[in-house]
Amino acid sequence: MGKIKNSYICSLGLTIDLIGGKWKLIILWYLIDNTKRFTELRRLIPTITQKILTEQLKELEINHIISRKVYPTVPPKVEYSLTSYDKSLIPIINRLCDWTESYAEENNIIL
């Protein structure tokens, strides 16, 4: 799991520890519109393994980027959503997507 340190040489170091890596921004992007269950996220991100998705969700939850709600049902129902504070990430994620689409178009990369 990504460990959050007590000090960084710049704020981007903390940003990378919080939401960096191959999967976290993708997970957050899918949580922008609304709450999702684990199985929905698995279906939306078919190339992520169950183990990695579990680990990434756990890290995001530990770092208070997402919230996890467990319902006392059989089988258990678990939902994930952005925390109210971290909804401030939405415009940043959307801007990153815009930048990526422009970059891909300029460099003939198919998305």
C-alpha positions in Angstrom: 0.0 0.0 0.0 1.1 3.6 -0.7 2.4 5.0 2.5 1.8 8.7 3.2 5.0 10.3 4.6 5.3 13.1 7.1 7.2 15.4 4.7 7.6 15.9 1.0 10.0 18.0 -1.1 7.0 19.4 -3.0 3.2 19.0 -2.9 3.2 16.9 -6.1 5.0 14.1 -4.1 2.0 13.9 -1.8 -0.4 14.1 -4.8 1.3 11.1 -6.4 1.1 9.2 -3.1 -2.6 10.0 -2.8 -3.9 9.6 -6.3 -1.0 8.4 -8.5 -0.4 5.1 -10.1 -2.1 3.2 -12.9 -5.6 2.9 -11.4 -6.5 5.5 -8.8 -7.5 8.3 -11.2 -9.5 5.9 -13.3 -11.4 4.7 -10.2 -12.0 8.3 -9.1 -13.2 9.2 -12.6 -15.8 6.5 -12.5 -16.9 7.8 -9.0 -17.4 11.4 -10.2 -21.1 10.9 -11.3 -22.3 8.8 -8.5 -21.8 6.0 -6.0 -20.6 2.7 -7.3 -20.6 -0.8 -6.0 -17.4 -3.0 -6.2 -18.9 -5.1 -8.9 -19.8 -2.0 -11.0 -16.2 -0.8 -10.8 -15.0 -4.2 -11.8 -17.2 -4.2 -14.8 -16.3 -0.6 -15.8 -12.5 -1.3 -15.5 -12.3 -4.8 -16.9 -8.4 -4.9 -17.1 -8.0 -4.4 -13.3 -7.8 -7.5 -11.2 -10.1 -8.0 -8.2 -7.0 -7.9 -5.9 -5.6 -4.7 -7.3 -9.1 -3.0 -7.2 -9.5 -4.0 -3.6 -6.0 -2.6 -2.7 -6.6 0.7 -4.6 -10.0 1.2 -3.0 -8.6 0.5 0.4 -5.8 3.0 -0.1 -8.2 5.7 -1.3 -10.4 5.0 1.7 -7.6 5.1 4.2 -6.4 8.4 2.8 -10.0 9.8 3.0 -10.3 10.3 -0.8 -13.3 8.1 -1.0 -15.9 6.8 1.4 -17.0 3.2 1.8 -20.5 2.3 3.0 -21.2 -1.3 4.0 -24.9 -2.4 4.2 -25.7 -5.3 6.5 -27.1 -7.6 3.9 -26.4 -11.1 2.6 -24.4 -11.0 0.4 -22.8 -7.8 1.7 -23.5 -4.7 -0.3 -20.6 -2.2 -0.3 -20.7 1.2 -2.1 -17.9 3.7 -2.8 -18.2 7.4 -3.4 -16.1 10.5 -3.4 -16.0 12.3 0.0 -17.6 15.7 0.0 -14.2 17.4 0.3 -12.7 15.4 -2.5 -15.4 16.4 -4.9 -13.1 19.3 -5.4 -11.0 16.8 -7.5 -13.7 16.7 -10.2 -12.7 19.8 -12.2 -9.0 18.7 -11.9 -9.8 15.2 -13.2 -11.9 16.7 -16.0 -9.2 19.1 -17.0 -6.6 16.2 -17.1 -9.0 14.3 -19.4 -9.3 17.4 -21.7 -5.5 17.8 -21.7 -5.1 14.1 -22.5 -7.6 14.2 -25.4 -5.8 17.2 -26.9 -2.4 15.5 -26.5 -3.7 12.3 -28.1 -5.2 14.2 -31.0 -2.0 16.1 -31.7 0.1 12.9 -31.5 -2.3 10.6 -33.5 -3.0 8.4 -30.5 -6.4 6.6 -30.5 -8.2 6.7 -27.2 
